Amino acid sequence: MKRPKILDDFRSNVSQGSEPEEIKLTETEQEAVLQAAKAVNGQWVGVDFMPAKNRDKDAPFIIEVNHSPGTEGCLLYTSDAA
């Protein structure tokens, strides 16, 4: 799920008003976020990242791994979760 920045703010939290958008992760992005989650022994985590310019070839820039991520908006774009 992509969370666009809130107008006139630096945050992108759904609880603060960001409207999430569906996004399909590339294989490179999937591998990077799984590696980040495994690095903290996470089973249910949120991995925040900035995509690389070449999303198919280059790994994203991992910003943080949240052990207790907010889930507001997740079910809108995670068809496997239902």
PyMOL commands that set and color helices and strands:
alter all, ss='L'
color gray80, all
select helices_A, chain A and resi 14-16+27-39+74-77+79-81
alter helices_A, ss='H'
color red, helices_A
select strands_A, chain A and resi 46-50+61-66
alter strands_A, ss='S'
color yellow, strands_A
deselect
rebuild
show_as cartoon
